[in-house]
Amino acid sequence: MLRKFIGERYFCGLDIGAQSIKASLLKSGEDVKPVVLGVFETQTHGFKDASVSDLADLSECIHKTIVGLVRKTGVKLKEIQLGMGGELIEPRFSAAVMPLVDRGTKIITNRDVEKIETQAKLLGVKMDEVVLHHFSQYFKIDDTNTALNPVGLYGRKLEVKTLLVIVNNMLLKNLIKAVNQAGYDVSNVFFSSLCSAEAVLSEYQKRQGSVLIDIGSTQLNLLIFKEGQLKYLSSISLGGDHVTRNISQELQLAFDLAENIKQSYAFAISSESRSDEEILIKREEGYFPVKKERISHAVEPVVEKLVDFITSAINASGFYDQINMGIIMVGGGSLLPGLPERIEQNINLSVKLGHVLIASKRLHNAAKYASSVGLAQLGLNKAYGFMAHPNGHANFVSFIANKIKELYQEYF
């Protein structure tokens, strides 16, 4: 019944990267089943070294991206869901302890959980920082009982350990100002790689244990999910641009031309059969031959660093034996041919490229646009709340029933 009052709504995800700005548009109809209407991408200007270097240039790029998406889909937009890249965020663990009653015990409610999670967030940030997301790792009741969800249990003291995803407040304000100056409002701000997980990982995969690797142009983010929660987050300043830069230096080419060479001829796994093959590269003075072996030689150091970091991070996380669903890769850097196979050989876990779980209209290179699609999806989830579930009416009834139950337990 509630679906009749929802109607059609549109959600735009905007992912600002070091090399490109990607936007996607998601439509949610009366059945609350979203569909991706389209994506659009432009080159980034005015954003360098994880900060806004030129506000006017960045605003113009954002405006150009959204206008391109509007022309492509025919849907006018005013609000966007903004993504923060891995180079802008910092993961941090925090903990808090809270007494529930002076004497005896009480039943722990959702309100108690919200209070202690708020306390953990306040204790874990500095004055110039903002918490984008928090993930409760576990709760302790009276120092003895460890629980993933303490609601409904008896106790007199509650403790929580939380993983925080933090961003610098000034960086956040500058990015929001750039969006505002482009003519749009920011509805929500999310961590881009977490949005990628929303787009390509099912709830079953998150519960059973899975790894999401998001390789952008300058940053690799590795996220481990277990029991439906983010359990581990690690990053390294290494991505697709480093491969391009190595090719540029090896062949003494301009960066843009080296990027084209990478997309056409670079492989993460060298092959003896291809080593003697030659390609022709155009320069101002004409064409000249280059052996593919030289391209492989330029690519190999970066690929080796990527694989070593991924292997070390997963082993250091302590979750290796709990990763039952393997590794899912997203981001433009993940499209390097042979990279999934190279990682799989090294760590002995299944590796595959991510595909967007939401229905889409001819979405190509899904792994590349996963973050912008996930941004729109998280915006939809936050807007609809319990109604985002296909069984929205049942969730609404359950929501009200739980609230009444909590009030009763709190005061009676």
C-alpha positions in Angstrom: 0.0 0.0 0.0 2.8 2.4 0.9 4.3 1.9 -2.6 1.4 3.9 -4.1 2.6 6.9 -2.3 6.2 6.6 -3.3 5.9 7.2 -7.0 8.9 7.5 -9.3 12.1 8.9 -7.9 15.6 9.5 -9.4 18.9 9.3 -7.7 22.2 10.5 -9.1 25.6 9.2 -7.9 28.6 11.4 -8.5 32.1 9.9 -8.1 34.9 12.4 -8.3 38.2 10.6 -9.2 41.7 11.8 -9.9 41.4 11.2 -13.6 37.6 11.2 -14.3 34.3 12.1 -12.9 31.6 9.5 -13.3 27.9 9.9 -12.8 25.0 7.5 -12.9 21.3 7.8 -12.7 19.0 5.3 -10.9 15.3 5.2 -11.2 13.0 3.7 -8.5 9.4 3.1 -9.5 6.3 2.1 -7.6 7.6 -1.4 -7.0 10.8 0.0 -5.5 12.9 -2.0 -7.8 15.6 0.3 -9.1 17.0 0.4 -12.6 20.1 2.2 -13.9 19.0 4.5 -16.7 22.5 5.6 -17.7 26.1 6.7 -16.9 28.3 9.5 -18.0 32.0 10.3 -17.6 34.3 13.3 -18.2 37.9 14.1 -17.5 38.7 15.7 -14.1 40.1 19.2 -13.8 40.6 21.2 -10.7 41.1 18.2 -8.4 44.7 17.1 -7.6 46.5 15.3 -4.8 43.3 14.5 -3.0 42.2 18.2 -2.7 40.4 20.9 -4.7 43.1 22.7 -6.6 40.8 25.0 -8.7 37.2 25.4 -7.6 36.0 26.9 -10.8 37.5 24.2 -13.0 36.2 21.4 -10.8 32.7 22.9 -10.7 32.7 23.2 -14.4 33.7 19.5 -14.8 30.9 18.5 -12.4 28.4 20.6 -14.3 29.5 19.1 -17.6 29.2 15.6 -16.2 25.7 16.1 -14.9 24.5 17.9 -18.0 25.9 15.0 -20.1 23.9 12.5 -18.0 20.8 14.7 -18.2 21.0 14.8 -22.0 21.6 11.1 -22.2 18.6 10.1 -19.9 16.3 13.0 -20.4 15.8 13.4 -16.6 16.4 16.8 -15.0 18.4 16.6 -11.7 18.8 18.9 -8.7 20.3 16.7 -6.0 23.3 14.2 -6.1 24.8 11.6 -3.9 28.5 12.5 -3.5 31.3 9.9 -3.3 34.6 10.4 -1.4 37.5 8.4 -2.8 39.8 6.3 -0.8 42.6 8.9 -0.8 40.3 11.3 1.1 39.3 8.9 3.9 40.9 7.3 6.9 39.8 4.1 8.6 40.1 4.0 12.4 38.9 1.8 15.2 37.2 3.2 18.3 35.6 1.8 21.4 33.2 2.9 24.1 31.8 1.6 27.4 28.4 2.7 28.9 26.6 1.7 32.1 23.0 0.7 31.6 21.7 0.7 35.2 23.2 1.3 38.7 21.6 -1.9 40.1 20.4 -5.1 38.7 20.1 -5.6 34.9 17.9 -4.3 32.1 16.9 -5.4 28.6 19.2 -3.8 26.0 17.2 -1.8 23.4 18.0 -0.2 20.1 18.2 3.1 21.9 21.0 1.8 24.1 22.9 0.6 21.0 22.4 4.0 19.3 23.8 5.8 22.4 26.9 3.8 22.7 27.6 3.9 19.0 27.3 7.7 19.1 29.7 7.7 22.0 32.2 5.6 20.1 32.0 7.9 17.2 32.6 11.0 19.3 35.6 9.4 21.0 37.2 8.3 17.7 37.3 11.6 15.8 39.3 14.9 16.1 37.8 18.4 15.9 38.4 18.7 12.1 37.1 15.3 11.2 33.7 13.9 10.2 32.5 10.3 10.4 31.1 9.1 7.1 30.3 5.6 8.2 30.6 3.4 11.3 30.5 -0.4 11.6 30.1 -2.0 15.0 32.5 -5.0 15.1 31.1 -6.5 18.3 29.4 -5.7 21.6 30.4 -6.9 25.0 27.8 -7.2 27.8 29.1 -7.1 31.4 32.7 -7.9 30.2 31.7 -11.5 29.5 29.1 -12.0 26.8 30.2 -11.0 23.3 27.4 -10.4 20.8 27.0 -9.1 17.2 23.5 -7.8 18.2 22.9 -7.2 21.9 19.3 -6.0 21.5 17.0 -8.0 23.8 19.7 -9.4 26.0 20.0 -8.6 29.8 22.9 -6.5 31.1 24.1 -3.7 33.2 27.1 -2.5 31.2 27.5 -2.3 27.4 30.8 -2.0 25.4 31.3 -1.6 21.6 34.2 -1.8 19.2 33.6 0.2 16.0 35.3 0.7 12.7 35.0 4.3 11.6 35.4 5.7 8.1 36.6 9.3 8.6 37.1 12.3 6.3 38.7 15.7 6.9 36.0 18.3 7.3 37.7 21.0 5.2 38.2 18.6 2.2 34.5 17.6 2.5 33.3 21.2 2.6 35.4 22.1 -0.5 34.0 19.2 -2.5 30.4 20.1 -1.5 31.0 23.7 -2.4 32.3 22.6 -5.9 29.0 20.7 -6.4 26.9 23.6 -5.1 28.8 26.0 -7.4 28.0 23.7 -10.3 24.3 24.2 -9.6 23.4 21.1 -7.6 22.7 20.1 -4.0 24.4 17.3 -2.1 21.9 15.0 -0.5 24.3 12.5 1.1 28.1 11.8 1.2 29.4 8.2 1.1 32.7 6.4 0.8 33.0 5.5 -2.9 34.5 2.0 -2.4 31.8 1.1 0.1 29.3 2.2 -2.6 31.0 -0.2 -5.1 30.4 -3.0 -2.6 26.7 -2.0 -2.4 26.5 -2.3 -6.2 28.3 -5.6 -6.8 28.1 -7.6 -3.6 25.0 -9.4 -2.4 24.0 -9.6 1.3 24.8 -13.3 1.1 28.4 -12.6 -0.1 28.9 -10.0 2.7 27.7 -12.5 5.3 29.7 -15.4 4.1 33.0 -13.5 3.7 34.2 -11.6 0.7 36.9 -9.1 -0.4 36.2 -6.1 -2.6 39.2 -4.6 -4.4 38.6 -1.1 -5.9 41.5 0.0 -8.1 41.2 3.5 -9.3 43.7 5.7 -11.2 45.8 6.5 -8.1 44.4 4.4 -5.2 43.7 0.8 -4.4 41.2 0.2 -1.6 40.7 -3.3 -0.1 37.6 -4.0 1.9 36.7 -7.3 3.7 33.1 -8.1 4.6 32.0 -10.8 7.0 28.7 -11.3 8.9 27.2 -8.6 6.8 29.6 -5.9 8.0 32.7 -4.2 6.9 35.4 -5.8 9.0 38.7 -4.5 7.5 39.8 -1.6 5.3 43.2 -1.0 3.9 44.6 1.3 1.1 47.7 2.0 -0.9 48.5 4.9 -3.3 48.8 2.7 -6.4 46.6 2.4 -9.4 46.1 2.5 -13.1 48.0 5.8 -13.6 51.1 4.2 -12.2 51.0 1.6 -15.0 50.5 4.3 -17.6 53.3 6.4 -16.2 55.7 3.5 -16.4 54.8 2.8 -20.0 55.2 6.5 -20.7 58.7 6.5 -19.3 59.7 3.2 -20.8 58.7 4.2 -24.4 59.2 8.0 -24.0 55.6 8.8 -24.9 53.1 11.4 -23.8 50.9 10.3 -21.0 47.7 10.2 -23.1 49.3 8.1 -25.8 50.7 5.7 -23.1 47.2 5.4 -21.7 46.0 4.2 -25.1 48.9 1.7 -25.4 48.0 0.4 -21.9 44.3 -0.1 -22.8 45.2 -1.9 -26.1 48.3 -3.9 -25.4 49.1 -4.1 -21.7 48.8 -7.4 -19.8 49.3 -8.3 -16.2 50.6 -11.7 -17.1 53.6 -11.8 -19.5 53.6 -14.3 -22.3 56.7 -15.7 -24.2 54.6 -16.1 -27.3 53.8 -12.3 -27.3 57.3 -11.1 -26.2 58.7 -10.9 -29.8 55.5 -9.3 -31.3 55.7 -5.7 -32.4 53.3 -2.9 -32.6 53.5 0.4 -34.5 53.3 3.6 -32.5 52.6 6.9 -34.2 54.8 9.9 -33.4 55.2 13.3 -35.1 58.1 12.0 -37.2 56.1 8.9 -38.2 55.5 5.3 -37.0 58.1 3.3 -35.2 58.0 -0.4 -34.0 57.9 -1.4 -30.3 58.2 -4.9 -29.0 55.4 -6.0 -26.6 58.1 -7.2 -24.3 59.0 -3.6 -23.5 55.3 -2.9 -22.5 55.3 -6.0 -20.2 58.6 -4.8 -18.7 57.0 -1.4 -17.9 53.8 -2.9 -16.5 55.4 -5.7 -14.3 56.7 -3.6 -11.4 53.4 -2.0 -10.7 51.5 -5.2 -11.0 53.9 -6.9 -8.7 53.4 -4.2 -6.1 49.6 -4.4 -6.4 49.6 -8.2 -6.0 52.0 -8.1 -3.0 49.9 -5.5 -1.3 46.7 -7.4 -1.8 48.3 -10.6 -0.5 49.8 -8.9 2.5 46.7 -7.0 3.4 44.4 -10.1 3.3 46.9 -12.2 5.3 47.3 -9.4 7.9 43.6 -8.9 8.3 43.1 -12.2 10.1 40.1 -13.0 7.9 41.8 -15.2 5.2 40.2 -18.4 6.4 36.8 -16.8 6.6 36.7 -15.5 3.0 34.3 -18.0 1.5 33.1 -16.0 -1.5 36.5 -14.9 -2.9 37.6 -11.6 -4.3 35.5 -9.1 -6.4 37.4 -6.4 -8.3 36.0 -3.1 -9.5 37.4 0.3 -10.7 39.0 1.2 -14.0 42.4 -0.3 -12.9 40.8 -3.7 -12.4 40.2 -3.9 -16.2 43.9 -4.6 -16.9 43.8 -8.0 -18.7 45.2 -10.8 -16.7 45.2 -9.0 -13.4 42.4 -11.1 -11.8 44.2 -14.3 -12.9 47.5 -13.0 -11.5 46.0 -12.2 -8.1 44.2 -15.6 -8.0 47.5 -17.4 -8.7 49.3 -15.6 -5.9 46.7 -15.8 -3.1 44.7 -18.9 -3.9 41.3 -17.3 -3.7 38.8 -17.0 -6.6 39.0 -13.6 -8.2 36.5 -12.1 -10.7 35.4 -8.7 -12.0 32.3 -7.2 -10.4 29.0 -6.8 -12.2 26.3 -4.4 -11.1 23.4 -6.3 -9.4 20.8 -3.7 -10.2 19.0 -4.0 -13.5 20.6 -1.6 -16.1 20.0 -0.5 -19.7 23.1 -1.5 -21.7 25.7 -0.7 -18.9 29.1 -1.6 -20.3 32.3 -1.8 -18.2 30.2 -2.3 -15.1 33.2 -2.6 -12.9 34.3 0.8 -13.9 31.0 2.5 -12.9 30.3 0.4 -9.8 31.0 3.3 -7.4 28.7 5.8 -9.1 25.9 3.2 -9.3 26.4 2.2 -5.7 26.2 5.9 -4.7 22.8 6.2 -6.3 21.7 3.0 -4.6 22.8 4.1 -1.1 21.0 7.4 -1.7 17.8 5.4 -2.5 18.2 3.2 0.5 18.6 6.2 2.8 15.7 8.0 1.3 13.3 5.1 1.5 14.6 3.5 4.7 12.5 0.4 5.5 10.5 1.0 2.4 13.4 0.2 0.1 12.8 -3.5 0.8 10.5 -5.2 -1.7 8.2 -6.1 1.2 7.9 -2.5 2.3 4.5 -2.7 4.0 5.5 -5.7 6.1 8.7 -3.8 7.1 6.7 -0.8 8.1 4.5 -2.9 10.4 7.5 -4.6 11.9 9.2 -1.2 12.4 6.2 0.2 14.3 5.9 -3.0 16.4 9.6 -3.0 17.3 9.3 0.7 18.4 6.3 -0.1 20.7 8.2 -3.1 22.1 11.3 -1.0 22.8 9.2 1.7 24.6 7.6 -1.0 26.8 10.9 -2.6 27.7 12.5 0.8 28.4 9.9 2.0 30.9 8.2 -1.1 32.2 
